[in-house]
Amino acid sequence: MAWTWPTAAFFIFVLLAITTMGIWERFSPGGNPRRGVLGLDTTRGDRLFISILGSAFIHLAWLGLFGTPLWGALVISILYFITVFRWV
């Protein structure tokens, strides 16, 4: 894997997301799972993991179908992230 600025930005985002979730959990514990559209009981951490994993697959699919640039995949991933945290 080539360490380019976009690669570094992705890993920095993941680190910041996990740190933010940790701080959020410290000040506002959300240990009660929530049942979403898919019938899964998920916590905030579960939804973060699902969002990051799904975003990786969205970007890989975009690369396979359209190539670069990845702005379209980024927009779809942000909408996916919002959808997962809102309804899943």
N, CA, C and O atoms as a GROMACS GRO file, in nm:
protein
  352
    1MET      N    1   0.086  -0.118   0.000
    1MET     CA    2   0.000   0.000   0.000
    1MET      C    3   0.090   0.123   0.000
    1MET      O    4   0.182   0.133   0.080
    2ALA      N    5   0.062   0.214  -0.088
    2ALA     CA    6   0.139   0.337  -0.097
    2ALA      C    7   0.086   0.437   0.006
    2ALA      O    8  -0.035   0.459   0.015
    3TRP      N    9   0.175   0.496   0.081
    3TRP     CA   10   0.135   0.597   0.181
    3TRP      C   11   0.130   0.733   0.113
    3TRP      O   12   0.229   0.805   0.106
    4THR      N   13   0.013   0.765   0.064
    4THR     CA   14  -0.011   0.894   0.002
    4THR      C   15  -0.091   0.979   0.100
    4THR      O   16  -0.131   0.932   0.206
    5TRP      N   17  -0.113   1.104   0.064
    5TRP     CA   18  -0.192   1.192   0.151
    5TRP      C   19  -0.335   1.142   0.170
    5TRP      O   20  -0.386   1.146   0.282
    6PRO      N   21  -0.402   1.094   0.065
    6PRO     CA   22  -0.537   1.041   0.088
    6PRO      C   23  -0.537   0.919   0.181
    6PRO      O   24  -0.630   0.902   0.261
    7THR      N   25  -0.435   0.833   0.170
    7THR     CA   26  -0.427   0.717   0.260
    7THR      C   27  -0.408   0.763   0.403
    7THR      O   28  -0.474   0.713   0.494
    8ALA      N   29  -0.317   0.858   0.423
    8ALA     CA   30  -0.294   0.911   0.557
    8ALA      C   31  -0.419   0.980   0.611
    8ALA      O   32  -0.452   0.966   0.729
    9ALA      N   33  -0.490   1.053   0.526
    9ALA     CA   34  -0.613   1.120   0.569
    9ALA      C   35  -0.717   1.019   0.614
    9ALA      O   36  -0.788   1.043   0.711
   10PHE      N   37  -0.727   0.905   0.543
   10PHE     CA   38  -0.823   0.802   0.582
   10PHE      C   39  -0.791   0.748   0.721
   10PHE      O   40  -0.880   0.738   0.806
   11PHE      N   41  -0.666   0.714   0.745
   11PHE     CA   42  -0.630   0.660   0.876
   11PHE      C   43  -0.642   0.764   0.986
   11PHE      O   44  -0.677   0.731   1.100
   12ILE      N   45  -0.614   0.890   0.954
   12ILE     CA   46  -0.634   0.997   1.053
   12ILE      C   47  -0.782   1.010   1.085
   12ILE      O   48  -0.818   1.028   1.201
   13PHE      N   49  -0.868   1.000   0.982
   13PHE     CA   50  -1.012   1.006   1.006
   13PHE      C   51  -1.058   0.893   1.096
   13PHE      O   52  -1.136   0.916   1.189
   14VAL      N   53  -1.010   0.771   1.071
   14VAL     CA   54  -1.048   0.657   1.155
   14VAL      C   55  -1.004   0.680   1.299
   14VAL      O   56  -1.080   0.655   1.392
   15LEU      N   57  -0.882   0.727   1.318
   15LEU     CA   58  -0.832   0.756   1.453
   15LEU      C   59  -0.916   0.864   1.520
   15LEU      O   60  -0.951   0.850   1.638
   16LEU      N   61  -0.948   0.970   1.450
   16LEU     CA   62  -1.030   1.077   1.506
   16LEU      C   63  -1.172   1.029   1.537
   16LEU      O   64  -1.231   1.070   1.638
   17ALA      N   65  -1.227   0.944   1.452
   17ALA     CA   66  -1.363   0.891   1.475
   17ALA      C   67  -1.366   0.806   1.601
   17ALA      O   68  -1.458   0.818   1.682
   18ILE      N   69  -1.267   0.720   1.618
   18ILE     CA   70  -1.262   0.635   1.737
   18ILE      C   71  -1.240   0.719   1.862
   18ILE      O   72  -1.301   0.694   1.965
   19THR      N   73  -1.152   0.819   1.853
   19THR     CA   74  -1.127   0.907   1.967
   19THR      C   75  -1.253   0.986   2.004
   19THR      O   76  -1.288   0.999   2.121
   20THR      N   77  -1.321   1.039   1.901
   20THR     CA   78  -1.445   1.114   1.925
   20THR      C   79  -1.551   1.026   1.989
   20THR      O   80  -1.621   1.069   2.080
   21MET      N   81  -1.564   0.902   1.940
   21MET     CA   82  -1.662   0.811   1.998
   21MET      C   83  -1.628   0.779   2.144
   21MET      O   84  -1.717   0.767   2.227
   22GLY      N   85  -1.499   0.765   2.174
   22GLY     CA   86  -1.457   0.740   2.312
   22GLY      C   87  -1.491   0.855   2.404
   22GLY      O   88  -1.539   0.835   2.515
   23ILE      N   89  -1.465   0.977   2.358
   23ILE     CA   90  -1.497   1.096   2.438
   23ILE      C   91  -1.648   1.110   2.454
   23ILE      O   92  -1.697   1.140   2.562
   24TRP      N   93  -1.722   1.088   2.346
   24TRP     CA   94  -1.869   1.094   2.350
   24TRP      C   95  -1.923   0.992   2.449
   24TRP      O   96  -2.014   1.023   2.526
   25GLU      N   97  -1.869   0.873   2.448
   25GLU     CA   98  -1.914   0.767   2.539
   25GLU      C   99  -1.881   0.801   2.684
   25GLU      O  100  -1.956   0.767   2.775
   26ARG      N  101  -1.770   0.867   2.704
   26ARG     CA  102  -1.728   0.905   2.840
   26ARG      C  103  -1.826   1.006   2.901
   26ARG      O  104  -1.864   0.995   3.017
   27PHE      N  105  -1.866   1.105   2.821
   27PHE     CA  106  -1.953   1.211   2.873
   27PHE      C  107  -2.102   1.180   2.862
   27PHE      O  108  -2.182   1.234   2.938
   28SER      N  109  -2.139   1.094   2.770
   28SER     CA  110  -2.279   1.057   2.752
   28SER      C  111  -2.287   0.907   2.722
   28SER      O  112  -2.298   0.867   2.607
   29PRO      N  113  -2.282   0.825   2.828
   29PRO     CA  114  -2.283   0.680   2.805
   29PRO      C  115  -2.408   0.637   2.729
   29PRO      O  116  -2.520   0.674   2.763
   30GLY      N  117  -2.385   0.558   2.626
   30GLY     CA  118  -2.496   0.509   2.546
   30GLY      C  119  -2.492   0.358   2.536
   30GLY      O  120  -2.497   0.302   2.427
   31GLY      N  121  -2.484   0.293   2.650
   31GLY     CA  122  -2.468   0.149   2.652
   31GLY      C  123  -2.591   0.071   2.611
   31GLY      O  124  -2.582  -0.049   2.585
   32ASN      N  125  -2.706   0.137   2.606
   32ASN     CA  126  -2.828   0.066   2.568
   32ASN      C  127  -2.833   0.046   2.418
   32ASN      O  128  -2.833   0.143   2.342
   33PRO      N  129  -2.836  -0.080   2.373
   33PRO     CA  130  -2.846  -0.103   2.229
   33PRO      C  131  -2.978  -0.053   2.172
   33PRO      O  132  -3.080  -0.046   2.241
   34ARG      N  133  -2.973  -0.018   2.045
   34ARG     CA  134  -3.092   0.031   1.975
   34ARG      C  135  -3.123  -0.064   1.860
   34ARG      O  136  -3.032  -0.105   1.787
   35ARG      N  137  -3.249  -0.100   1.845
   35ARG     CA  138  -3.289  -0.191   1.737
   35ARG      C  139  -3.319  -0.107   1.614
   35ARG      O  140  -3.401  -0.016   1.617
   36GLY      N  141  -3.250  -0.141   1.505
   36GLY     CA  142  -3.265  -0.064   1.383
   36GLY      C  143  -3.351  -0.132   1.280
   36GLY      O  144  -3.423  -0.226   1.309
   37VAL      N  145  -3.342  -0.082   1.158
   37VAL     CA  146  -3.423  -0.129   1.047
   37VAL      C  147  -3.395  -0.276   1.016
   37VAL      O  148  -3.487  -0.351   0.983
   38LEU      N  149  -3.271  -0.317   1.028
   38LEU     CA  150  -3.233  -0.454   0.995
   38LEU      C  151  -3.266  -0.552   1.106
   38LEU      O  152  -3.245  -0.673   1.090
   39GLY      N  153  -3.316  -0.504   1.219
   39GLY     CA  154  -3.349  -0.590   1.331
   39GLY      C  155  -3.230  -0.623   1.419
   39GLY      O  156  -3.237  -0.712   1.503
   40LEU      N  157  -3.121  -0.552   1.400
   40LEU     CA  158  -3.001  -0.573   1.481
   40LEU      C  159  -3.002  -0.478   1.600
   40LEU      O  160  -3.043  -0.363   1.588
   41ASP      N  161  -2.957  -0.528   1.714
   41ASP     CA  162  -2.935  -0.441   1.829
   41ASP      C  163  -2.793  -0.388   1.820
   41ASP      O  164  -2.697  -0.464   1.829
   42THR      N  165  -2.779  -0.256   1.801
   42THR     CA  166  -2.646  -0.198   1.783
   42THR      C  167  -2.624  -0.083   1.880
   42THR      O  168  -2.718  -0.012   1.917
   43THR      N  169  -2.499  -0.066   1.921
   43THR     CA  170  -2.458   0.048   2.001
   43THR      C  171  -2.389   0.147   1.907
   43THR      O  172  -2.376   0.120   1.788
   44ARG      N  173  -2.345   0.260   1.960
   44ARG     CA  174  -2.276   0.360   1.878
   44ARG      C  175  -2.150   0.302   1.814
   44ARG      O  176  -2.122   0.326   1.697
   45GLY      N  177  -2.075   0.225   1.892
   45GLY     CA  178  -1.953   0.165   1.840
   45GLY      C  179  -1.980   0.068   1.728
   45GLY      O  180  -1.906   0.063   1.630
   46ASP      N  181  -2.087  -0.010   1.740
   46ASP     CA  182  -2.126  -0.102   1.633
   46ASP      C  183  -2.160  -0.026   1.506
   46ASP      O  184  -2.118  -0.064   1.396
   47ARG      N  185  -2.234   0.082   1.521
   47ARG     CA  186  -2.274   0.161   1.405
   47ARG      C  187  -2.152   0.229   1.341
   47ARG      O  188  -2.147   0.243   1.219
   48LEU      N  189  -2.055   0.271   1.422
   48LEU     CA  190  -1.931   0.328   1.367
   48LEU      C  191  -1.857   0.223   1.286
   48LEU      O  192  -1.810   0.252   1.175
   49PHE      N  193  -1.846   0.102   1.339
   49PHE     CA  194  -1.777  -0.005   1.268
   49PHE      C  195  -1.848  -0.039   1.138
   49PHE      O  196  -1.783  -0.054   1.034
   50ILE      N  197  -1.980  -0.051   1.142
   50ILE     CA  198  -2.058  -0.080   1.021
   50ILE      C  199  -2.038   0.032   0.918
   50ILE      O  200  -2.025   0.004   0.798
   51SER      N  201  -2.035   0.156   0.963
   51SER     CA  202  -2.018   0.270   0.872
   51SER      C  203  -1.881   0.269   0.806
   51SER      O  204  -1.871   0.289   0.685
   52ILE      N  205  -1.776   0.247   0.883
   52ILE     CA  206  -1.640   0.247   0.828
   52ILE      C  207  -1.622   0.130   0.732
   52ILE      O  208  -1.565   0.145   0.624
   53LEU      N  209  -1.670   0.012   0.771
   53LEU     CA  210  -1.657  -0.105   0.685
   53LEU      C  211  -1.736  -0.086   0.555
   53LEU      O  212  -1.686  -0.116   0.446
   54GLY      N  213  -1.859  -0.036   0.566
   54GLY     CA  214  -1.940  -0.012   0.447
   54GLY      C  215  -1.878   0.094   0.356
   54GLY      O  216  -1.883   0.081   0.234
   55SER      N  217  -1.820   0.197   0.415
   55SER     CA  218  -1.756   0.302   0.335
   55SER      C  219  -1.636   0.247   0.259
   55SER      O  220  -1.611   0.287   0.145
   56ALA      N  221  -1.562   0.156   0.320
   56ALA     CA  222  -1.449   0.094   0.250
   56ALA      C  223  -1.499   0.016   0.129
   56ALA      O  224  -1.439   0.024   0.021
   57PHE      N  225  -1.608  -0.059   0.145
   57PHE     CA  226  -1.663  -0.135   0.032
   57PHE      C  227  -1.719  -0.042  -0.075
   57PHE      O  228  -1.707  -0.071  -0.194
   58ILE      N  229  -1.779   0.068  -0.035
   58ILE     CA  230  -1.830   0.166  -0.132
   58ILE      C  231  -1.715   0.221  -0.215
   58ILE      O  232  -1.727   0.233  -0.337
   59HIS      N  233  -1.605   0.256  -0.150
   59HIS     CA  234  -1.490   0.310  -0.222
   59HIS      C  235  -1.428   0.204  -0.315
   59HIS      O  236  -1.388   0.236  -0.427
   60LEU      N  237  -1.419   0.081  -0.269
   60LEU     CA  238  -1.364  -0.024  -0.355
   60LEU      C  239  -1.454  -0.049  -0.476
   60LEU      O  240  -1.404  -0.066  -0.588
   61ALA      N  241  -1.584  -0.050  -0.455
   61ALA     CA  242  -1.677  -0.068  -0.567
   61ALA      C  243  -1.665   0.048  -0.665
   61ALA      O  244  -1.667   0.028  -0.787
   62TRP      N  245  -1.654   0.170  -0.613
   62TRP     CA  246  -1.640   0.287  -0.700
   62TRP      C  247  -1.513   0.276  -0.784
   62TRP      O  248  -1.514   0.303  -0.904
   63LEU      N  249  -1.404   0.236  -0.719
   63LEU     CA  250  -1.278   0.220  -0.794
   63LEU      C  251  -1.292   0.116  -0.903
   63LEU      O  252  -1.243   0.134  -1.014
   64GLY      N  253  -1.359   0.006  -0.871
   64GLY     CA  254  -1.376  -0.100  -0.969
   64GLY      C  255  -1.465  -0.061  -1.085
   64GLY      O  256  -1.442  -0.103  -1.199
   65LEU      N  257  -1.567   0.018  -1.058
   65LEU     CA  258  -1.664   0.055  -1.162
   65LEU      C  259  -1.626   0.181  -1.239
   65LEU      O  260  -1.641   0.186  -1.361
   66PHE      N  261  -1.576   0.283  -1.167
   66PHE     CA  262  -1.554   0.413  -1.230
   66PHE      C  263  -1.409   0.461  -1.228
   66PHE      O  264  -1.372   0.548  -1.307
   67GLY      N  265  -1.327   0.406  -1.137
   67GLY     CA  266  -1.190   0.454  -1.124
   67GLY      C  267  -1.184   0.581  -1.042
   67GLY      O  268  -1.272   0.607  -0.959
   68THR      N  269  -1.081   0.659  -1.065
   68THR     CA  270  -1.066   0.783  -0.990
   68THR      C  271  -1.127   0.897  -1.070
   68THR      O  272  -1.144   0.881  -1.191
   69PRO      N  273  -1.162   1.009  -1.010
   69PRO     CA  274  -1.152   1.049  -0.870
   69PRO      C  275  -1.263   0.986  -0.785
   69PRO      O  276  -1.361   0.933  -0.837
   70LEU      N  277  -1.246   0.993  -0.655
   70LEU     CA  278  -1.335   0.926  -0.562
   70LEU      C  279  -1.435   1.018  -0.494
   70LEU      O  280  -1.490   0.983  -0.390
   71TRP      N  281  -1.460   1.135  -0.550
   71TRP     CA  282  -1.552   1.229  -0.486
   71TRP      C  283  -1.694   1.174  -0.478
   71TRP      O  284  -1.764   1.196  -0.379
   72GLY      N  285  -1.736   1.102  -0.579
   72GLY     CA  286  -1.869   1.041  -0.578
   72GLY      C  287  -1.881   0.937  -0.468
   72GLY      O  288  -1.982   0.930  -0.399
   73ALA      N  289  -1.776   0.856  -0.452
   73ALA     CA  290  -1.775   0.755  -0.346
   73ALA      C  291  -1.776   0.821  -0.208
   73ALA      O  292  -1.838   0.770  -0.115
   74LEU      N  293  -1.708   0.934  -0.196
   74LEU     CA  294  -1.707   1.006  -0.068
   74LEU      C  295  -1.846   1.056  -0.033
   74LEU      O  296  -1.889   1.044   0.082
   75VAL      N  297  -1.916   1.112  -0.129
   75VAL     CA  298  -2.052   1.161  -0.105
   75VAL      C  299  -2.144   1.045  -0.066
   75VAL      O  300  -2.222   1.057   0.029
   76ILE      N  301  -2.136   0.934  -0.138
   76ILE     CA  302  -2.218   0.818  -0.106
   76ILE      C  303  -2.184   0.765   0.032
   76ILE      O  304  -2.274   0.726   0.107
   77SER      N  305  -2.057   0.763   0.067
   77SER     CA  306  -2.014   0.714   0.198
   77SER      C  307  -2.066   0.802   0.311
   77SER      O  308  -2.105   0.752   0.416
   78ILE      N  309  -2.065   0.933   0.291
   78ILE     CA  310  -2.116   1.024   0.395
   78ILE      C  311  -2.266   1.002   0.413
   78ILE      O  312  -2.316   0.998   0.526
   79LEU      N  313  -2.339   0.988   0.302
   79LEU     CA  314  -2.482   0.959   0.313
   79LEU      C  315  -2.507   0.824   0.380
   79LEU      O  316  -2.601   0.811   0.459
   80TYR      N  317  -2.425   0.725   0.349
   80TYR     CA  318  -2.435   0.593   0.412
   80TYR      C  319  -2.408   0.604   0.562
   80TYR      O  320  -2.480   0.544   0.642
   81PHE      N  321  -2.306   0.680   0.600
   81PHE     CA  322  -2.271   0.701   0.741
   81PHE      C  323  -2.389   0.762   0.816
   81PHE      O  324  -2.424   0.716   0.925
   82ILE      N  325  -2.450   0.865   0.760
   82ILE     CA  326  -2.564   0.932   0.823
   82ILE      C  327  -2.681   0.835   0.835
   82ILE      O  328  -2.748   0.830   0.938
   83THR      N  329  -2.706   0.757   0.729
   83THR     CA  330  -2.814   0.660   0.730
   83THR      C  331  -2.795   0.553   0.838
   83THR      O  332  -2.889   0.519   0.909
   84VAL      N  333  -2.673   0.502   0.849
   84VAL     CA  334  -2.646   0.399   0.950
   84VAL      C  335  -2.667   0.454   1.090
   84VAL      O  336  -2.729   0.388   1.173
   85PHE      N  337  -2.617   0.572   1.118
   85PHE     CA  338  -2.631   0.628   1.253
   85PHE      C  339  -2.774   0.670   1.283
   85PHE      O  340  -2.813   0.677   1.400
   86ARG      N  341  -2.851   0.698   1.181
   86ARG     CA  342  -2.988   0.741   1.204
   86ARG      C  343  -3.086   0.624   1.216
   86ARG      O  344  -3.171   0.624   1.305
   87TRP      N  345  -3.075   0.524   1.126
   87TRP     CA  346  -3.179   0.422   1.118
   87TRP      C  347  -3.134   0.278   1.146
   87TRP      O  348  -3.218   0.192   1.167
   88VAL      N  349  -3.006   0.251   1.147
   88VAL     CA  350  -2.962   0.110   1.165
   88VAL      C  351  -2.936   0.082   1.311
   88VAL      O  352  -2.899  -0.030   1.346
   0.00000   0.00000   0.00000
